[in-house]
Amino acid sequence: MSTNVWPSNREPYHGDLVQGRLGNCFLIASLQALASCQPRLLKSIISLSPLTCSFYRQGERVEIPIVMEPIPEEYPYCRSTVIDVQWPYIIEQAYAKFYGGRFENLNGGNTSEALYDLLGKPVEEFEPNDKEIWQKIEQGLTEKNAIITCGMVVTNGIVPTNITNGLLVNHAYAILATFFHRPTREKYVLIHNPQGTNHLIKENSRVRDVSDYLNNKMYLQFSILFFSRRSLLLSTRVIHCGPIH
């Protein structure tokens, strides 16, 4: 097995990993948001000699030793998208060990838990009707001092069979960037699906007109979502962290 934990010619980024068949989108989306905003902070989770991962439980740092085994061809859990880059496997396996040593224990969760476990810092949760949430998202991502995830919530207690914006209920996403369309003064967020595929089938047509993200095949894992207030909306989690030197 290769000993390349990190890419040799660049920092890690959100496209390095995709979710497997395990229902741990909350962990994968958190890692992707962290890699996108502060890759050096992500790298601080893993120590190489000996190979360990650091998580947090009730304010205390916990070191999880890892012995990596060869990854089989039909590996059912997360996948690294880069040959011989192992950090996605290392963190996911350590996180399973952190929760009792069984991958099945990672089925279901929320990004608030994962972000705290990874960084040991308080996580703020915002509902869509929060008037300051757009400013917090835009400022945090611009200044690279906030790790931001989101997920679909149902405010009326009814889960519809057809979701017009394509987002999955009970699925976590990383927010990577914001976009303000000046001609219409509309706000958009660029989100990343941890499964690495585009679930936004019926994006607002105006998005296609103002962005090349949805017309470029290399961005199929991304979608730009119209930042609006509807019965199905984004519940947002934000963890603030200063720059790492």
Backbone as CSV, one residue per row, in Angstrom:
resi,resn,N_x,N_y,N_z,CA_x,CA_y,CA_z,C_x,C_y,C_z
1,MET,0.832,-1.203,0.000,0.000,0.000,0.000,0.868,1.255,0.000
2,SER,0.444,2.244,-0.778,1.204,3.481,-0.846,1.205,4.196,0.498
3,THR,2.288,4.910,0.741,2.373,5.697,1.970,2.049,7.165,1.713
4,ASN,1.553,7.497,0.522,1.189,8.873,0.210,-0.130,9.217,0.889
5,VAL,-0.030,9.883,2.020,-1.247,10.277,2.721,-1.897,11.453,2.002
6,TRP,-1.088,12.436,1.596,-1.581,13.643,0.968,-1.085,13.744,-0.477
7,PRO,-1.754,14.522,-1.320,-1.243,14.742,-2.675,0.165,15.334,-2.617
8,SER,1.027,14.906,-3.515,2.433,15.315,-3.467,2.670,16.695,-4.070
9,ASN,1.759,17.168,-4.931,2.018,18.419,-5.664,1.030,19.531,-5.366
10,ARG,0.198,19.353,-4.357,-0.787,20.382,-4.018,-1.362,20.089,-2.642
11,GLU,-2.180,21.015,-2.142,-2.906,20.787,-0.906,-4.119,19.878,-1.185
12,PRO,-4.610,19.177,-0.178,-5.849,18.419,-0.372,-7.011,19.367,-0.650
13,TYR,-8.022,18.873,-1.357,-9.201,19.691,-1.610,-10.438,18.796,-1.620
14,HIS,-11.613,19.437,-1.729,-12.868,18.714,-1.553,-13.095,17.609,-2.577
15,GLY,-12.466,17.716,-3.736,-12.659,16.700,-4.760,-11.837,15.442,-4.564
16,ASP,-11.067,15.376,-3.484,-10.230,14.196,-3.237,-11.019,12.977,-2.786
17,LEU,-12.246,13.175,-2.301,-12.995,12.035,-1.774,-14.457,12.119,-2.155
18,VAL,-15.071,10.944,-2.247,-16.510,10.835,-2.473,-17.075,9.829,-1.482
19,GLN,-18.329,10.015,-1.157,-19.012,9.116,-0.233,-19.209,7.751,-0.863
20,GLY,-19.085,6.705,-0.046,-19.363,5.361,-0.519,-20.799,4.967,-0.241
21,ARG,-21.030,3.668,0.000,-22.383,3.190,0.252,-22.812,3.387,1.701
22,LEU,-21.893,3.798,2.555,-22.216,4.066,3.947,-22.977,5.398,4.050
23,GLY,-23.971,5.449,4.938,-24.776,6.654,5.085,-24.124,7.699,5.970
24,ASN,-22.895,8.081,5.654,-22.168,9.058,6.476,-21.884,10.338,5.699
25,CYS,-22.891,10.806,4.965,-22.731,12.050,4.221,-22.351,13.203,5.149
26,PHE,-22.798,13.141,6.399,-22.491,14.210,7.352,-20.989,14.338,7.590
27,LEU,-20.279,13.213,7.618,-18.825,13.241,7.790,-18.130,13.670,6.507
28,ILE,-18.520,13.095,5.388,-17.850,13.392,4.117,-18.062,14.856,3.735
29,ALA,-19.285,15.378,3.894,-19.534,16.789,3.585,-18.715,17.706,4.491
30,SER,-18.575,17.327,5.758,-17.767,18.132,6.680,-16.302,18.145,6.260
31,LEU,-15.784,16.992,5.868,-14.399,16.914,5.409,-14.199,17.708,4.123
32,GLN,-15.170,17.652,3.220,-15.054,18.404,1.974,-15.094,19.908,2.227
33,ALA,-15.962,20.337,3.141,-16.013,21.763,3.473,-14.705,22.212,4.119
34,LEU,-14.151,21.379,4.983,-12.881,21.699,5.636,-11.744,21.747,4.633
35,ALA,-11.693,20.769,3.725,-10.641,20.741,2.711,-10.728,21.947,1.787
36,SER,-11.930,22.371,1.478,-12.113,23.514,0.583,-11.668,24.811,1.227
37,CYS,-11.950,24.975,2.517,-11.685,26.251,3.186,-10.295,26.319,3.805
38,GLN,-9.924,25.267,4.546,-8.646,25.283,5.266,-7.965,23.907,5.160
39,PRO,-7.347,23.627,4.031,-6.712,22.318,3.852,-5.603,22.036,4.862
40,ARG,-4.903,23.073,5.307,-3.827,22.848,6.287,-4.400,22.430,7.636
41,LEU,-5.580,22.924,7.968,-6.243,22.498,9.199,-6.683,21.053,9.078
42,LEU,-7.158,20.663,7.907,-7.481,19.258,7.653,-6.257,18.380,7.866
43,LYS,-5.113,18.812,7.359,-3.890,18.010,7.474,-3.439,17.855,8.920
44,SER,-3.832,18.794,9.774,-3.425,18.693,11.172,-4.141,17.566,11.910
45,ILE,-5.192,16.998,11.321,-5.927,15.900,11.957,-5.092,14.627,11.969
46,ILE,-4.239,14.439,10.969,-3.471,13.204,10.824,-2.019,13.431,11.232
47,SER,-1.507,12.562,12.097,-0.081,12.520,12.425,0.500,11.259,11.780
48,LEU,1.691,11.381,11.241,2.232,10.289,10.430,3.096,9.304,11.202
49,SER,3.693,9.708,12.296,4.627,8.811,12.979,4.427,8.870,14.494
50,PRO,3.649,7.901,15.036,2.930,6.848,14.314,1.657,7.398,13.673
51,LEU,1.045,6.596,12.816,-0.136,7.019,12.086,-1.329,7.100,13.042
52,THR,-1.790,8.309,13.291,-2.929,8.526,14.186,-3.799,9.647,13.640
53,CYS,-5.062,9.667,14.079,-5.967,10.774,13.796,-6.421,11.369,15.117
54,SER,-6.578,12.672,15.145,-7.002,13.371,16.351,-8.433,13.863,16.191
55,PHE,-9.289,13.468,17.129,-10.658,13.953,17.195,-10.898,14.538,18.585
56,TYR,-12.104,15.041,18.800,-12.433,15.669,20.078,-13.698,15.056,20.654
57,ARG,-13.650,14.784,21.960,-14.816,14.280,22.684,-14.930,15.037,24.003
58,GLN,-16.029,15.766,24.166,-16.283,16.556,25.366,-15.105,17.470,25.715
59,GLY,-14.572,18.101,24.693,-13.500,19.067,24.886,-12.110,18.488,24.983
60,GLU,-11.997,17.177,25.024,-10.696,16.529,25.138,-10.259,15.943,23.801
61,ARG,-8.994,16.150,23.486,-8.446,15.595,22.254,-8.188,14.105,22.423
62,VAL,-8.628,13.330,21.436,-8.498,11.873,21.482,-7.669,11.418,20.291
63,GLU,-6.598,10.685,20.556,-5.736,10.162,19.493,-6.181,8.749,19.129
64,ILE,-6.443,8.529,17.852,-6.891,7.222,17.364,-5.786,6.619,16.497
65,PRO,-5.125,5.551,16.967,-4.095,4.909,16.135,-4.733,4.135,14.988
66,ILE,-4.063,4.150,13.853,-4.598,3.492,12.658,-3.531,2.606,12.039
67,VAL,-3.934,1.406,11.674,-3.098,0.512,10.872,-3.844,0.291,9.566
68,MET,-3.373,0.913,8.520,-4.075,0.825,7.241,-3.827,-0.506,6.554
69,GLU,-4.912,-1.108,6.101,-4.840,-2.327,5.313,-5.017,-1.964,3.839
70,PRO,-4.576,-2.837,2.934,-4.800,-2.578,1.506,-6.291,-2.377,1.219
71,ILE,-6.612,-1.420,0.369,-7.995,-1.123,0.024,-8.448,-2.065,-1.091
72,PRO,-9.456,-2.917,-0.850,-9.908,-3.841,-1.890,-10.603,-3.115,-3.037
73,GLU,-10.706,-3.771,-4.162,-11.312,-3.164,-5.347,-12.763,-2.781,-5.097
74,GLU,-13.494,-3.629,-4.396,-14.912,-3.373,-4.114,-15.089,-2.764,-2.725
75,TYR,-14.305,-1.800,-2.392,-14.375,-1.151,-1.090,-15.704,-0.407,-0.963
76,PRO,-16.525,-0.710,0.066,-17.876,-0.143,0.118,-17.966,1.236,0.752
77,TYR,-16.862,1.733,1.293,-16.933,2.982,2.035,-16.422,4.131,1.166
78,CYS,-15.920,5.199,1.761,-15.529,6.355,0.952,-14.410,5.971,-0.012
79,ARG,-14.293,6.748,-1.068,-13.250,6.486,-2.063,-12.392,7.736,-2.241
80,SER,-11.096,7.512,-2.386,-10.203,8.587,-2.797,-10.262,8.686,-4.313
81,THR,-10.363,9.900,-4.819,-10.426,10.091,-6.271,-9.035,10.201,-6.886
82,VAL,-8.010,10.157,-6.035,-6.626,10.283,-6.501,-5.877,8.999,-6.179
83,ILE,-5.287,8.386,-7.171,-4.558,7.139,-6.968,-3.436,7.349,-5.949
84,ASP,-3.379,6.450,-4.981,-2.323,6.415,-3.964,-2.400,7.545,-2.938
85,VAL,-3.480,8.326,-2.929,-3.684,9.322,-1.880,-4.645,8.737,-0.858
86,GLN,-4.180,8.625,0.384,-4.879,7.804,1.363,-5.648,8.558,2.445
87,TRP,-5.580,9.890,2.481,-6.169,10.576,3.620,-7.664,10.323,3.795
88,PRO,-8.465,10.185,2.732,-9.886,9.898,2.967,-10.106,8.580,3.708
89,TYR,-9.359,7.536,3.314,-9.504,6.241,3.973,-9.062,6.311,5.433
90,ILE,-7.968,6.995,5.668,-7.413,7.063,7.030,-8.397,7.738,7.982
91,ILE,-8.934,8.888,7.572,-9.834,9.610,8.467,-11.137,8.853,8.667
92,GLU,-11.696,8.283,7.604,-12.959,7.557,7.765,-12.786,6.332,8.656
93,GLN,-11.694,5.590,8.471,-11.472,4.415,9.306,-11.223,4.812,10.759
94,ALA,-10.487,5.900,10.975,-10.245,6.362,12.334,-11.545,6.835,12.983
95,TYR,-12.401,7.490,12.199,-13.669,7.980,12.734,-14.582,6.819,13.121
96,ALA,-14.559,5.752,12.331,-15.325,4.558,12.695,-14.792,3.958,13.997
97,LYS,-13.487,3.947,14.146,-12.883,3.449,15.381,-13.250,4.353,16.554
98,PHE,-13.312,5.634,16.317,-13.700,6.626,17.326,-15.102,6.353,17.849
99,TYR,-15.963,5.789,16.970,-17.335,5.466,17.341,-17.550,3.960,17.498
100,GLY,-16.611,3.323,18.161,-16.818,1.938,18.546,-16.218,0.898,17.634
101,GLY,-15.549,1.327,16.574,-14.857,0.370,15.714,-15.705,-0.267,14.639
102,ARG,-16.938,0.199,14.450,-17.820,-0.374,13.437,-18.240,0.731,12.463
103,PHE,-18.039,0.474,11.164,-18.471,1.442,10.164,-19.970,1.686,10.238
104,GLU,-20.720,0.660,10.602,-22.172,0.783,10.663,-22.600,1.850,11.665
105,ASN,-21.771,2.124,12.644,-22.106,3.153,13.626,-22.109,4.560,13.018
106,LEU,-21.582,4.697,11.810,-21.545,5.994,11.142,-22.741,6.209,10.231
107,ASN,-23.668,5.278,10.204,-24.871,5.437,9.391,-25.806,6.436,10.062
108,GLY,-25.909,7.628,9.502,-26.781,8.655,10.055,-26.055,9.531,11.052
109,GLY,-26.291,10.805,10.961,-25.659,11.772,11.839,-25.861,13.155,11.266
110,ASN,-25.264,14.152,11.891,-25.365,15.493,11.334,-23.997,16.162,11.357
111,THR,-23.861,17.176,10.533,-22.556,17.806,10.374,-22.138,18.585,11.618
112,SER,-23.095,18.973,12.454,-22.720,19.635,13.705,-21.851,18.717,14.549
113,GLU,-22.246,17.450,14.630,-21.466,16.473,15.388,-20.106,16.258,14.747
114,ALA,-20.093,16.059,13.434,-18.840,15.763,12.744,-17.861,16.932,12.837
115,LEU,-18.347,18.147,12.640,-17.457,19.309,12.695,-16.853,19.476,14.083
116,TYR,-17.665,19.251,15.118,-17.112,19.339,16.471,-16.098,18.224,16.703
117,ASP,-16.419,17.011,16.284,-15.494,15.891,16.465,-14.160,16.150,15.777
118,LEU,-14.201,16.778,14.615,-12.988,17.016,13.833,-12.146,18.159,14.382
119,LEU,-12.799,19.217,14.882,-12.075,20.435,15.227,-12.195,20.841,16.687
120,GLY,-13.163,20.295,17.409,-13.305,20.615,18.821,-13.745,22.034,19.092
121,LYS,-14.417,22.663,18.126,-14.883,24.035,18.287,-16.403,24.080,18.239
122,PRO,-17.008,25.096,18.862,-18.479,25.203,18.836,-19.005,25.355,17.414
123,VAL,-20.160,24.781,17.178,-20.807,24.844,15.871,-22.100,25.635,16.005
124,GLU,-22.271,26.623,15.139,-23.503,27.406,15.116,-24.460,26.810,14.092
125,GLU,-25.729,26.729,14.443,-26.751,26.246,13.528,-27.711,27.381,13.211
126,PHE,-28.017,27.527,11.919,-28.894,28.602,11.470,-30.014,28.022,10.615
127,GLU,-31.214,28.502,10.845,-32.350,28.129,10.017,-32.486,29.134,8.874
128,PRO,-33.215,28.774,7.818,-33.274,29.633,6.623,-33.852,31.016,6.860
129,ASN,-34.674,31.181,7.895,-35.278,32.495,8.114,-34.367,33.445,8.888
130,ASP,-33.160,33.007,9.196,-32.202,33.884,9.871,-31.756,34.966,8.888
131,LYS,-31.987,36.221,9.231,-31.721,37.318,8.308,-30.224,37.545,8.078
132,GLU,-29.380,37.025,8.962,-27.945,37.278,8.842,-27.173,36.120,8.207
133,ILE,-27.877,35.051,7.834,-27.153,33.855,7.410,-26.382,34.078,6.112
134,TRP,-26.955,34.834,5.148,-26.229,35.069,3.901,-24.912,35.787,4.162
135,GLN,-24.956,36.820,4.991,-23.742,37.578,5.297,-22.711,36.692,5.984
136,LYS,-23.149,35.825,6.878,-22.223,34.931,7.580,-21.568,33.957,6.609
137,ILE,-22.361,33.414,5.690,-21.804,32.482,4.706,-20.795,33.197,3.807
138,GLU,-21.212,34.332,3.254,-20.356,35.058,2.318,-19.058,35.515,2.992
139,GLN,-19.161,36.092,4.173,-17.973,36.587,4.862,-17.063,35.441,5.285
140,GLY,-17.639,34.371,5.839,-16.826,33.246,6.299,-16.048,32.588,5.186
141,LEU,-16.677,32.422,4.026,-15.999,31.782,2.897,-14.988,32.719,2.245
142,THR,-15.316,34.000,2.197,-14.386,34.962,1.615,-13.112,35.078,2.451
143,GLU,-13.285,35.101,3.759,-12.140,35.255,4.657,-11.488,33.921,5.014
144,LYS,-12.060,32.828,4.544,-11.512,31.490,4.797,-11.398,31.181,6.288
145,ASN,-12.368,31.606,7.052,-12.316,31.335,8.490,-13.574,30.651,9.007
146,ALA,-14.360,30.073,8.099,-15.565,29.362,8.511,-15.754,28.123,7.645
147,ILE,-16.041,27.005,8.286,-16.358,25.753,7.589,-17.871,25.642,7.585
148,ILE,-18.490,25.541,6.406,-19.945,25.670,6.309,-20.542,24.481,5.567
149,THR,-21.541,23.870,6.178,-22.295,22.783,5.559,-23.772,23.121,5.593
150,CYS,-24.570,22.364,4.863,-26.003,22.606,4.866,-26.731,21.304,4.583
151,GLY,-28.029,21.332,4.801,-28.868,20.174,4.519,-30.302,20.615,4.359
152,MET,-31.114,19.775,3.735,-32.508,20.118,3.524,-33.316,19.850,4.780
153,VAL,-34.184,20.790,5.123,-35.096,20.617,6.250,-36.517,20.861,5.770
154,VAL,-37.467,20.237,6.429,-38.874,20.392,6.101,-39.535,21.185,7.216
155,THR,-40.062,22.347,6.883,-40.629,23.207,7.920,-42.098,22.921,8.195
156,ASN,-42.792,22.268,7.253,-44.211,22.022,7.456,-44.508,20.593,7.889
157,GLY,-43.449,19.806,8.133,-43.644,18.449,8.630,-43.976,17.426,7.576
158,ILE,-44.053,17.832,6.300,-44.413,16.915,5.222,-43.263,16.846,4.236
159,VAL,-42.817,15.642,3.927,-41.753,15.450,2.950,-42.392,15.194,1.596
160,PRO,-42.238,16.078,0.623,-42.859,15.877,-0.686,-42.152,14.786,-1.469
161,THR,-42.875,14.191,-2.401,-42.276,13.144,-3.230,-41.380,13.741,-4.301
162,ASN,-41.691,14.942,-4.757,-40.879,15.605,-5.769,-40.285,16.874,-5.180
163,ILE,-38.977,16.983,-5.209,-38.279,18.154,-4.692,-37.773,18.938,-5.887
164,THR,-38.374,20.093,-6.144,-38.137,20.787,-7.402,-36.699,21.247,-7.565
165,ASN,-36.001,21.529,-6.466,-34.621,21.987,-6.630,-33.630,20.833,-6.638
166,GLY,-34.109,19.597,-6.523,-33.250,18.432,-6.677,-32.479,18.005,-5.461
167,LEU,-32.466,18.794,-4.384,-31.721,18.420,-3.188,-32.424,17.287,-2.453
168,LEU,-31.633,16.417,-1.865,-32.175,15.299,-1.118,-32.448,15.689,0.330
169,VAL,-33.584,15.267,0.857,-33.873,15.462,2.263,-33.019,14.488,3.070
170,ASN,-32.589,14.930,4.243,-31.731,14.116,5.113,-30.407,13.774,4.441
171,HIS,-29.862,14.731,3.723,-28.564,14.564,3.071,-27.770,15.841,3.286
172,ALA,-26.492,15.697,3.590,-25.645,16.846,3.899,-24.868,17.290,2.662
173,TYR,-24.590,18.574,2.591,-23.824,19.168,1.502,-22.816,20.153,2.085
174,ALA,-21.719,20.361,1.374,-20.759,21.401,1.734,-21.053,22.651,0.920
175,ILE,-21.000,23.810,1.566,-21.112,25.077,0.845,-19.704,25.583,0.573
176,LEU,-19.394,25.799,-0.703,-18.031,26.147,-1.101,-17.852,27.613,-1.467
177,ALA,-18.903,28.252,-1.947,-18.750,29.634,-2.409,-20.118,30.285,-2.508
178,THR,-20.128,31.603,-2.671,-21.357,32.355,-2.884,-21.262,33.113,-4.202
179,PHE,-22.410,33.462,-4.712,-22.460,34.201,-5.982,-23.609,35.194,-5.930
180,PHE,-23.322,36.440,-6.272,-24.343,37.482,-6.308,-24.521,37.947,-7.751
181,HIS,-25.728,37.734,-8.286,-26.025,38.106,-9.662,-26.515,39.554,-9.680
182,ARG,-25.625,40.462,-10.058,-25.928,41.881,-9.931,-27.123,42.344,-10.775
183,PRO,-27.304,41.851,-12.008,-28.456,42.351,-12.782,-29.799,42.110,-12.099
184,THR,-29.943,40.981,-11.410,-31.219,40.665,-10.748,-31.135,40.798,-9.235
185,ARG,-29.903,41.043,-8.725,-29.660,41.151,-7.285,-30.076,39.878,-6.552
186,GLU,-29.895,38.748,-7.197,-30.214,37.458,-6.596,-28.950,36.812,-6.039
187,LYS,-29.122,36.047,-4.997,-28.012,35.417,-4.299,-28.039,33.906,-4.532
188,TYR,-26.841,33.327,-4.701,-26.712,31.898,-4.938,-25.583,31.334,-4.075
189,VAL,-25.681,30.055,-3.768,-24.587,29.369,-3.092,-24.142,28.187,-3.947
190,LEU,-22.833,27.978,-3.994,-22.264,26.836,-4.694,-22.111,25.702,-3.687
191,ILE,-22.812,24.607,-3.914,-22.768,23.493,-2.978,-22.127,22.288,-3.625
192,HIS,-21.624,21.400,-2.785,-20.957,20.180,-3.247,-21.630,18.982,-2.613
193,ASN,-21.981,18.017,-3.445,-22.615,16.794,-2.983,-21.536,15.781,-2.610
194,PRO,-21.533,15.257,-1.382,-20.491,14.295,-0.998,-20.496,13.021,-1.823
195,GLN,-21.613,12.743,-2.494,-21.656,11.562,-3.356,-20.996,11.805,-4.706
196,GLY,-20.600,13.044,-4.954,-19.846,13.340,-6.171,-20.675,13.403,-7.418
197,THR,-21.987,13.499,-7.282,-22.857,13.600,-8.451,-23.779,14.781,-8.287
198,ASN,-24.377,15.202,-9.378,-25.214,16.391,-9.382,-26.672,15.999,-9.197
199,HIS,-27.242,16.317,-8.037,-28.646,16.029,-7.786,-29.563,17.185,-8.161
200,LEU,-29.002,18.313,-8.554,-29.856,19.441,-8.914,-30.226,19.323,-10.391
201,ILE,-31.320,18.644,-10.667,-31.717,18.377,-12.044,-32.463,19.563,-12.640
202,LYS,-33.197,20.281,-11.826,-34.042,21.360,-12.330,-33.620,22.705,-11.742
203,GLU,-32.359,23.040,-11.942,-31.878,24.312,-11.415,-32.623,25.473,-12.065
204,ASN,-32.674,26.551,-11.333,-33.268,27.762,-11.866,-32.571,28.132,-13.182
205,SER,-33.355,28.394,-14.222,-32.775,28.638,-15.543,-31.865,29.855,-15.545
206,ARG,-32.110,30.811,-14.664,-31.265,32.007,-14.631,-29.847,31.679,-14.188
207,VAL,-29.692,30.597,-13.414,-28.356,30.199,-12.993,-27.526,29.791,-14.199
208,ARG,-28.137,29.060,-15.109,-27.402,28.614,-16.296,-26.927,29.799,-17.128
209,ASP,-27.675,30.864,-17.081,-27.331,32.031,-17.883,-26.173,32.816,-17.295
210,VAL,-25.956,32.710,-15.979,-24.955,33.560,-15.349,-23.732,32.797,-14.870
211,SER,-23.718,31.498,-15.049,-22.582,30.732,-14.539,-22.235,29.605,-15.491
212,ASP,-20.932,29.313,-15.590,-20.515,28.200,-16.435,-20.427,26.900,-15.656
213,TYR,-20.698,26.928,-14.342,-20.574,25.722,-13.542,-21.477,24.612,-14.060
214,LEU,-22.709,24.961,-14.408,-23.679,23.948,-14.774,-23.535,23.495,-16.225
215,ASN,-22.695,24.163,-16.990,-22.501,23.800,-18.393,-21.170,23.120,-18.647
216,ASN,-20.391,22.910,-17.611,-19.056,22.354,-17.761,-19.012,20.989,-17.096
217,LYS,-18.675,19.951,-17.836,-18.724,18.587,-17.311,-17.782,18.382,-16.129
218,MET,-16.729,19.173,-16.042,-15.793,18.974,-14.941,-16.390,19.422,-13.617
219,TYR,-17.570,20.065,-13.656,-18.207,20.541,-12.433,-19.493,19.784,-12.131
220,LEU,-19.623,18.538,-12.575,-20.861,17.800,-12.384,-21.192,17.565,-10.922
221,GLN,-20.178,17.580,-10.045,-20.461,17.366,-8.635,-20.917,18.650,-7.947
222,PHE,-20.938,19.770,-8.674,-21.340,21.042,-8.106,-22.732,21.440,-8.589
223,SER,-23.379,22.300,-7.835,-24.613,22.924,-8.278,-24.723,24.287,-7.623
224,ILE,-25.308,25.214,-8.344,-25.579,26.524,-7.772,-27.061,26.574,-7.418
225,LEU,-27.345,26.867,-6.183,-28.710,26.854,-5.676,-29.178,28.274,-5.418
226,PHE,-30.345,28.595,-5.947,-30.948,29.900,-5.687,-31.245,30.015,-4.201
227,PHE,-30.701,31.056,-3.576,-30.826,31.236,-2.135,-32.172,31.901,-1.838
228,SER,-33.211,31.075,-1.591,-34.559,31.592,-1.398,-35.164,31.022,-0.134
229,ARG,-36.357,31.447,0.185,-37.075,30.935,1.355,-38.335,30.222,0.883
230,ARG,-38.361,28.894,1.030,-39.500,28.081,0.622,-39.799,27.084,1.723
231,SER,-40.772,26.182,1.467,-41.123,25.196,2.495,-39.992,24.203,2.706
232,LEU,-39.199,23.962,1.667,-38.008,23.114,1.790,-36.789,24.007,1.647
233,LEU,-35.994,24.108,2.701,-34.921,25.089,2.703,-33.661,24.520,3.312
234,LEU,-32.621,25.314,3.258,-31.328,24.893,3.764,-31.173,25.229,5.244
235,SER,-30.875,24.222,6.045,-30.445,24.447,7.416,-28.926,24.452,7.392
236,THR,-28.324,25.479,7.945,-26.891,25.706,7.761,-26.126,25.557,9.063
237,ARG,-24.952,24.900,8.998,-24.059,24.770,10.149,-22.756,25.483,9.845
238,VAL,-22.297,26.275,10.795,-21.080,27.064,10.612,-20.164,26.848,11.804
239,ILE,-18.906,26.532,11.534,-17.901,26.463,12.596,-16.808,27.456,12.258
240,HIS,-16.499,28.340,13.185,-15.516,29.402,12.931,-14.142,28.952,13.430
241,CYS,-13.143,29.203,12.628,-11.775,28.860,13.001,-10.837,29.902,12.424
242,GLY,-9.882,30.326,13.203,-8.922,31.311,12.736,-7.955,30.693,11.737
243,PRO,-7.194,31.507,11.054,-6.205,30.988,10.095,-5.156,30.151,10.789
244,ILE,-4.750,29.088,10.132,-3.709,28.211,10.669,-2.387,28.575,10.007
245,HIS,-1.350,28.661,10.784,-0.040,29.089,10.256,0.940,27.924,10.262
